[in-house]
Amino acid sequence: MVTKQNTTSAAESFTGCVRATIREWHRRHNIRSRLRTELQEMDIARTEQDTGLTTGDLLREATKPFWKA
């Protein structure tokens, strides 16, 4: 039997999950944004040697939107 209390609890649970997901996305955005900014500011020649990535690969990574890991 579905009661108003059960419905409210389910809605609150769903809302809590949505909020947690949005917080996680925001946290990931902040981390990735900071890393990409640092990548853009690094010395390209040194970064290529350290990572083994080409300049094009580094540029693509630095300009990638936050939702693409």
C-alpha positions as CSV (number, residue, x, y, z in Angstrom):
1,M,0.0,0.0,0.0
2,V,1.4,3.4,-1.0
3,T,1.0,6.1,1.5
4,K,1.7,9.8,1.3
5,Q,4.7,9.2,3.7
6,N,6.2,6.6,1.4
7,T,5.8,8.8,-1.6
8,T,7.4,11.7,0.2
9,S,10.3,9.5,1.3
10,A,10.9,8.3,-2.2
11,A,10.8,11.9,-3.6
12,E,13.3,13.1,-0.9
13,S,15.6,10.1,-1.6
14,F,15.5,10.9,-5.4
15,T,16.1,14.5,-4.8
16,G,19.1,13.7,-2.5
17,C,20.5,11.4,-5.2
18,V,20.2,14.2,-7.8
19,R,21.8,16.7,-5.6
20,A,24.7,14.3,-4.8
21,T,25.2,13.7,-8.5
22,I,25.3,17.4,-9.3
23,R,27.8,18.0,-6.5
24,E,30.0,15.3,-7.9
25,W,29.8,16.7,-11.4
26,H,30.7,20.1,-10.0
27,R,33.7,18.7,-8.1
28,R,34.9,16.9,-11.2
29,H,34.5,20.1,-13.3
30,N,36.6,22.1,-10.8
31,I,39.4,19.5,-10.8
32,R,39.5,19.0,-14.5
33,S,39.3,22.7,-15.2
34,R,42.2,23.4,-12.8
35,L,44.3,20.5,-14.4
36,R,43.6,21.8,-17.9
37,T,44.6,25.3,-17.0
38,E,47.8,24.0,-15.5
39,L,48.4,21.9,-18.6
40,Q,48.0,25.0,-20.8
41,E,50.5,26.9,-18.7
42,M,53.2,24.2,-18.7
43,D,56.3,24.3,-20.9
44,I,55.3,22.3,-24.0
45,A,58.7,20.7,-24.8
46,R,59.1,19.6,-21.2
47,T,55.6,18.3,-21.0
48,E,56.0,16.3,-24.3
49,Q,59.2,14.7,-22.8
50,D,57.5,13.9,-19.5
51,T,54.2,12.6,-20.8
52,G,55.2,11.2,-24.2
53,L,52.2,13.1,-25.8
54,T,52.4,15.3,-28.8
55,T,51.6,19.0,-28.9
56,G,48.3,18.2,-30.6
57,D,47.4,15.6,-28.0
58,L,48.2,18.1,-25.2
59,L,46.1,20.8,-26.8
60,R,43.1,18.5,-27.3
61,E,43.3,17.5,-23.7
62,A,43.6,21.1,-22.4
63,T,40.6,22.3,-24.4
64,K,38.3,19.2,-23.8
65,P,35.0,20.0,-22.1
66,F,34.7,18.9,-18.4
67,W,32.1,16.3,-19.1
68,K,34.6,14.3,-21.3
69,A,37.0,12.6,-18.9
